[in-house]
């Protein structure tokens, strides 16, 4: 069977865009069939509906026409082709797609050519819709519900300011989280006020659509939204929240047995189970079965008791899924390298042709750096991936074919459209994507380059990774650079809703038809 994959016709490219393989390698060309996969179903390779990209100009968009094959046997999955950079890195062992993409010189993907990134389709019926509130917040019966007096007053205001209401429903925000709203478990002060304003504390009393689009990972979505709701002191729903591995739930339709890597303890196993994967293996299971596979690993009694060992010499692992940052590089890299060179994903074996028989590997995101509570950003999953690529190339002489989700990959932004349309339906009963979307991020190499390529307005803030000059030289934010998230959001609102837009709701507001000057002054600008 074949992996989720695409031919050149799906990209509108010619065969010259194939990755060249060194003369001594076992294969002369790179093709999706070079690593067969054991799926539960076979996706279509071009049949399905075609969707035109309408946002952005030719310079900034990812393409005016993009075919998204949809499996006829599934109503829940879309396969998004990965766009490939034409540039190559000259470093001896570095993968030619590992360098940070630039809007000036390259397309926006770190993925191997011919790969596809399945994503769930809206609406996400496999996941229970939920919203979490801060402990001291009033819990409405339904997200967006407000008390009758407030509802009556806002309806009066909105009836009069109908043009502003229309504009407010036609704009939206996509927020990165770490470095924009929080630093680890610590609130960035402007984040709380920003979300309060977007959640209705504004002149119109209207909820301005916004979603959260983060390369963070390692927890179930509900657990993460509960945590963020407490930190930000604003309600956050799982239906407006996308982690780096959230779209990877679609892979459960393709793979039976998977190795899940990364995260604290067994949290990523819990995530995979929630996504619907049936047979999940984590590195601790393998070490418990054969401690010699990781000779420097210190395995505690507690870890051994919670592991699920079995005879992995009799188990075929179909795919490797790196969900989150590795907590043990030595062990995880060793096991992954053993599997990549094995016979059909069976530990203890070595394939005669490890390139053609390689099992697929997926990464939830590609960031090299991540802001934390430490004064300078820390290494992230991208560093782990680059290390694996270098090892694989040193051992085999060829580059590692892999698939990367997360920002700035096209599949993540396609999925964001799905989520945004569903959230618009939740808030305003209109299942559509607003026309004017603003990406607020701190990382030029992921937040900004991805938003630029997808035709979004991009805002770069100085509270995280970016600490440069007027703008990033390689991946400049097209809407501007701002000190913090509040300044970015208010600037966008003034552009879309007018310089006189008020950023606070006041209960003293009365029907504007009365033209009461005292009431008008109650709207704080």
C-alpha positions in Angstrom: 0.0 0.0 0.0 1.1 3.6 -0.5 1.5 6.4 2.0 -0.5 9.6 1.8 1.3 11.1 -1.2 1.1 13.2 -4.3 2.4 13.2 -7.9 3.9 16.2 -9.7 0.5 17.0 -11.3 -0.9 17.8 -7.9 1.7 20.6 -7.5 1.8 21.9 -11.0 5.5 21.2 -11.2 7.8 19.2 -13.5 10.0 16.3 -12.7 13.0 18.6 -12.5 11.9 19.4 -8.9 12.7 16.0 -7.7 15.4 15.8 -5.0 18.6 14.6 -6.5 20.0 11.5 -4.9 23.8 10.9 -4.6 25.2 8.6 -7.2 26.1 6.0 -4.6 22.7 5.8 -3.1 20.4 2.8 -3.6 17.9 4.9 -5.5 18.3 7.5 -8.2 15.1 9.4 -7.5 13.1 10.2 -4.5 9.5 9.1 -4.7 6.7 8.6 -2.2 6.9 4.8 -2.8 10.4 4.8 -1.4 9.1 3.9 2.0 5.9 1.8 1.8 3.5 2.1 4.6 0.9 -0.1 6.2 -2.3 1.8 6.3 -5.8 1.1 7.3 -7.0 2.8 4.1 -5.5 4.1 0.9 -6.1 7.8 0.2 -7.0 9.0 -3.3 -4.2 10.5 -5.3 -6.0 13.3 -7.1 -9.7 12.6 -7.3 -11.8 14.9 -5.2 -12.7 18.5 -5.2 -10.4 21.4 -6.1 -10.2 24.5 -4.0 -9.0 27.8 -5.2 -7.0 30.1 -3.0 -8.6 33.5 -3.0 -6.5 35.2 -0.3 -3.3 37.1 -0.9 -1.6 38.1 -4.1 0.7 36.0 -6.3 3.8 37.2 -4.5 2.6 36.2 -1.0 0.1 33.4 -1.6 0.9 29.7 -1.7 -0.7 29.3 -5.1 -3.8 30.3 -6.8 -5.0 26.7 -7.4 -4.4 23.9 -5.0 -6.0 20.4 -5.4 -6.8 18.7 -2.2 -7.5 15.0 -2.8 -10.1 13.6 -0.4 -10.4 9.9 0.2 -13.8 8.6 -1.1 -13.9 6.3 1.9 -13.6 9.1 4.5 -15.6 12.1 5.2 -13.3 13.3 7.9 -9.9 13.8 6.2 -8.4 16.1 3.7 -4.9 15.5 2.3 -2.9 18.6 1.8 0.2 18.4 -0.4 3.5 19.6 1.1 5.1 22.3 -0.9 8.9 21.9 -1.4 11.6 24.5 -1.3 13.8 24.7 -4.4 16.8 25.6 -2.3 19.4 23.2 -1.0 21.6 23.6 2.1 25.3 23.0 1.4 26.2 21.8 4.9 27.5 18.3 4.7 25.0 16.5 6.8 22.1 19.0 7.1 18.9 18.3 5.3 18.4 20.7 2.4 15.0 21.8 3.9 16.2 22.3 7.5 17.2 26.0 7.1 14.6 28.5 8.1 12.4 29.4 5.0 12.5 32.9 3.7 9.7 34.8 1.9 12.4 36.3 -0.3 14.0 33.1 -1.5 11.9 30.0 -0.9 8.6 28.4 -0.5 7.5 27.8 3.0 7.8 24.0 3.5 10.3 21.9 5.4 8.7 18.7 4.0 10.0 16.1 1.6 8.7 16.4 -1.9 5.7 14.3 -2.8 4.4 14.0 0.8 1.0 14.9 1.9 -0.2 16.0 5.3 -3.7 14.7 6.1 -5.8 17.0 8.3 -9.2 16.5 9.9 -12.2 18.0 8.2 -14.5 20.4 9.9 -16.6 19.9 11.9 -14.5 17.9 14.2 -17.1 15.4 15.4 -14.5 13.0 16.8 -13.7 15.5 19.6 -16.1 16.8 22.2 -16.6 20.5 21.9 -15.8 22.1 25.2 -15.0 25.5 26.7 -13.1 26.2 29.9 -13.6 29.2 32.1 -11.4 30.7 34.8 -12.4 29.6 38.2 -13.9 32.9 39.2 -15.6 33.6 35.9 -19.4 33.5 35.4 -20.2 30.3 33.5 -22.7 31.0 30.8 -24.9 28.2 29.5 -23.3 28.4 26.0 -20.1 30.0 24.8 -20.9 33.5 23.8 -24.1 33.8 25.9 -24.6 37.0 27.9 -27.1 38.2 30.4 -30.4 39.6 29.1 -29.7 43.3 30.1 -26.3 43.3 28.4 -27.7 41.5 25.4 -30.5 44.1 25.1 -28.0 47.0 25.3 -25.5 45.4 22.8 -28.3 44.7 20.3 -29.3 48.4 20.4 -25.7 49.5 19.8 -25.2 46.9 17.1 -28.4 47.8 15.3 -27.1 51.4 14.9 -23.5 50.6 14.2 -24.3 48.0 11.7 -21.3 48.8 9.4 -18.9 48.3 12.3 -20.6 45.1 13.3 -20.2 43.8 9.7 -16.5 44.8 9.7 -16.0 43.1 13.1 -17.4 39.9 11.8 -15.2 40.1 8.8 -11.9 40.2 10.7 -10.3 37.6 12.9 -7.1 36.9 14.8 -4.8 33.9 15.0 -2.6 34.0 18.0 0.6 32.2 18.7 0.7 31.5 22.4 4.3 31.2 23.8 6.0 34.5 23.5 2.8 36.3 22.6 0.3 35.6 25.4 2.4 33.7 27.9 5.9 32.7 28.9 5.6 29.1 30.0 3.1 29.3 32.9 3.5 33.0 33.3 1.1 35.6 31.8 2.3 38.3 29.6 0.3 41.2 31.1 -1.2 42.5 27.8 -2.5 39.1 26.9 -5.4 39.2 29.5 -6.7 42.6 28.4 -6.4 41.7 24.7 -8.6 38.6 25.1 -11.1 40.5 27.3 -11.6 43.0 24.5 -12.0 40.4 21.8 -14.4 38.5 24.0 -16.8 41.4 24.1 -15.4 44.1 26.3 -15.4 46.6 23.4 -17.6 49.4 22.0 -19.9 47.0 20.2 -20.1 44.3 23.0 -19.3 41.9 20.2 -17.1 38.8 20.1 -14.4 39.3 17.5 -13.4 35.9 16.2 -10.0 34.6 17.2 -8.2 31.2 17.3 -5.0 30.0 18.9 -2.5 28.5 16.6 0.6 27.3 18.5 3.5 25.0 17.8 3.3 24.0 21.4 2.5 20.3 22.1 2.6 17.5 24.5 -0.8 17.6 26.2 -4.4 16.8 25.2 -6.2 19.9 23.9 -8.7 20.0 26.8 -5.9 19.9 29.4 -4.0 22.7 27.6 -7.1 24.9 27.2 -7.9 24.5 30.9 -4.4 25.5 31.8 -4.4 28.5 29.5 -7.8 29.7 30.7 -6.5 29.9 34.2 -3.3 31.7 33.2 -5.0 34.2 30.8 -8.1 34.5 33.0 -10.3 34.2 29.9 -12.4 31.3 28.6 -10.7 29.2 25.8 -12.6 26.5 23.9 -10.9 23.5 22.4 -12.8 24.4 19.2 -10.7 27.5 18.8 -7.4 25.9 19.7 -4.8 24.2 17.5 -1.6 22.7 18.8 1.1 21.5 16.5 -0.1 17.9 16.7 -3.8 18.6 16.6 -4.1 18.0 12.8 -2.2 14.8 13.1 -5.3 13.1 14.5 -6.1 12.5 10.8 -3.2 10.0 10.6 -5.1 7.6 12.8 -7.0 6.6 9.7 -3.8 5.5 8.0 -1.6 3.7 10.5 -2.3 0.7 12.8 0.8 0.6 15.0 2.8 3.8 15.7 5.8 4.9 17.8 4.9 8.1 19.6 7.9 10.2 20.7 8.2 13.2 23.0 6.5 14.9 25.9 6.5 14.5 29.7 5.9 10.9 30.9 3.1 9.3 29.0 1.1 12.4 28.1 1.7 12.0 24.4 0.4 8.4 24.6 -2.8 9.8 26.1 -3.0 12.3 23.2 -2.6 9.6 20.6 -5.3 7.5 22.3 -7.6 10.5 22.3 -6.9 10.9 18.6 -8.0 7.4 17.8 -4.7 5.5 17.3 -5.3 1.9 18.2 -1.8 0.4 18.9 0.5 3.0 20.4 4.2 2.3 21.4 6.4 4.8 23.3 10.2 4.5 23.8 9.8 3.4 27.4 7.9 0.3 26.3 10.8 -0.6 24.1 13.5 0.1 26.8 11.5 -2.0 29.3 11.5 -4.9 26.7 15.2 -4.6 26.0 17.3 -2.2 28.2 20.4 -2.8 26.0 18.8 -0.8 23.2 19.6 2.4 25.1 22.7 1.6 27.1 22.9 4.9 28.8 19.3 5.1 29.9 18.6 4.9 33.6 15.2 3.3 33.9 13.3 3.8 37.2 11.0 1.3 38.8 8.1 3.7 38.4 8.8 4.0 34.6 9.0 0.2 34.3 5.7 -0.3 36.1 3.9 2.1 33.8 5.4 0.9 30.6 3.8 -1.7 28.3 6.6 -4.0 27.1 6.1 -6.8 24.7 8.3 -8.8 22.2 9.0 -6.0 19.7 11.0 -8.3 17.5 7.5 -9.6 16.4 5.9 -6.2 16.0 5.8 -4.1 12.8 5.7 -0.4 13.6 4.0 1.4 10.7 5.1 5.0 11.4 7.0 7.2 13.8 5.2 10.2 15.2 7.2 12.9 17.0 4.4 14.7 18.9 6.5 16.9 21.2 10.0 17.8 22.3 12.1 14.7 23.3 13.0 14.5 27.0 15.8 12.0 26.3 17.6 12.7 23.0 20.0 9.7 23.3 17.3 7.1 23.8 14.7 8.5 21.4 17.3 9.1 18.6 18.7 5.6 19.0 15.3 3.9 18.7 14.2 6.1 15.8 17.4 5.3 13.9 17.0 1.6 14.5 13.5 1.7 13.1 14.3 3.9 10.1 16.9 1.3 9.0 14.9 -1.8 10.0 13.0 -4.3 7.9 9.4 -3.0 7.8 9.6 -1.3 11.1 10.6 -4.4 13.1 13.2 -3.8 15.8 16.2 -6.1 15.8 16.3 -6.3 12.0 18.3 -4.4 9.4 16.8 -3.9 5.9 18.8 -4.9 2.9 17.8 -1.6 1.4 17.0 0.8 4.3 16.1 3.7 2.0 13.4 1.9 -0.1 12.0 0.0 2.9 12.0 3.0 5.3 9.0 3.6 7.4 7.6 7.1 7.5 8.4 9.7 10.2 6.2 12.7 11.1 7.1 15.7 13.2 4.5 17.9 14.8 6.5 21.1 14.2 9.8 22.4 13.0 10.8 25.3 15.3 14.5 25.4 16.1 13.9 27.8 19.1 11.0 28.2 21.6 10.5 31.0 24.1 10.3 29.9 27.7 10.7 31.5 31.1 14.5 31.4 30.5 15.9 34.8 29.4 16.8 33.5 25.9 14.9 31.0 23.7 15.6 27.3 24.2 16.1 24.6 21.6 12.9 23.0 20.3 11.8 20.0 18.2 13.5 21.4 15.1 16.9 20.8 16.7 15.9 17.2 17.4 14.9 16.7 13.8 18.0 18.3 12.4 20.1 15.9 14.6 18.2 12.9 13.2 18.6 14.1 9.7 22.4 14.5 10.1 22.7 11.0 11.6 20.6 9.4 8.9 22.6 11.1 6.1 25.9 10.1 7.7 24.7 6.4 8.0 22.9 6.1 4.6 24.4 8.8 2.4 20.9 10.1 1.5 18.6 12.7 3.0 15.8 11.6 5.3 12.3 11.9 3.8 9.9 13.2 6.4 6.7 15.2 7.0 6.6 18.2 9.2 3.3 19.7 10.5 2.9 22.9 12.5 3.6 26.5 11.4 4.7 27.4 8.8 3.4 24.4 6.9 0.4 24.8 4.5 -1.6 22.0 6.1 -1.7 23.8 9.4 -3.1 27.0 7.8 -5.6 24.9 5.8 -6.7 23.4 9.1 -6.8 26.8 10.7 -9.3 27.8 8.0 -11.5 24.8 8.9 -11.3 25.7 12.6 -12.0 29.4 12.0 -15.1 28.7 9.9 -16.5 26.4 12.6 -15.7 29.0 15.3 -17.5 31.7 13.3 -20.5 29.5 13.1 -20.3 29.0 16.9 -20.1 32.8 17.6 -22.2 34.3 14.9 -24.1 31.5 13.1 -22.0 32.1 9.9 -19.8 29.2 8.9 -17.2 31.0 6.8 -13.7 32.3 7.0 -13.4 36.1 7.7 -11.7 38.0 5.0 -9.2 39.9 7.1 -7.1 37.6 9.3 -4.3 38.8 11.4 -1.5 36.5 12.6 0.1 37.6 15.9 3.4 35.9 16.5 6.9 36.3 17.9 8.8 33.9 15.6 9.6 35.2 12.1 10.6 31.8 10.8 7.3 30.2 11.6 4.5 32.6 12.6 5.4 35.3 10.1 6.6 33.4 7.1 3.6 31.0 7.3 1.1 33.9 7.6 2.8 35.8 4.8 2.7 32.9 2.4 -0.9 32.1 3.2 -2.0 35.7 2.5 -2.7 36.7 6.1 -1.8 40.1 7.7 1.2 39.4 10.0 2.1 41.2 13.2 5.5 40.5 14.9 5.7 41.2 18.7 8.8 41.8 20.8 7.8 39.7 23.8 9.3 36.4 22.5 11.8 35.1 20.0 12.1 38.3 18.0 14.3 40.9 19.5 15.7 42.5 16.4 15.5 45.9 14.7 12.6 47.6 12.9 11.5 44.3 11.3 12.9 40.8 10.5 15.2 41.0 7.4 14.4 37.6 5.9 10.7 37.2 7.0 9.3 40.7 7.6 5.9 41.1 9.2 3.7 42.7 6.5 1.5 44.6 9.0 4.3 45.7 11.3 6.3 45.1 14.5 4.8 45.9 17.9 6.0 46.0 21.5 3.3 43.5 22.6 0.0 41.8 21.6 -2.3 44.6 22.8 -0.6 47.1 20.5 -0.8 44.7 17.6 -4.5 43.9 18.1 -5.6 47.5 18.7 -3.7 48.7 15.6 -5.5 46.0 13.5 -8.9 46.9 15.0 -8.4 50.6 14.2 -7.5 49.7 10.6 -10.6 47.6 10.1 -13.1 49.3 12.4 -11.9 52.9 12.4 -9.7 55.1 14.5 -12.6 55.9 16.8 -13.3 52.3 17.7 -13.7 52.0 21.5 -11.8 49.2 23.3 -14.1 48.9 26.3 -17.8 48.2 27.0 -19.5 50.3 29.6 -22.8 49.2 31.2 -24.0 52.9 31.2 -24.4 52.8 27.5 -28.0 53.5 26.4 -29.6 53.4 23.0 -27.4 55.6 20.7 -30.6 56.7 18.9 -31.2 59.0 21.7 -27.9 60.8 20.8 -27.2 61.3 24.5 -23.8 63.0 24.7 -23.3 61.7 28.2 -24.0 58.2 27.1 -21.7 58.6 24.1 -18.8 59.6 26.5 -19.3 56.3 28.3 -17.6 54.5 25.5 -14.0 54.5 26.4 -11.6 54.9 23.5 
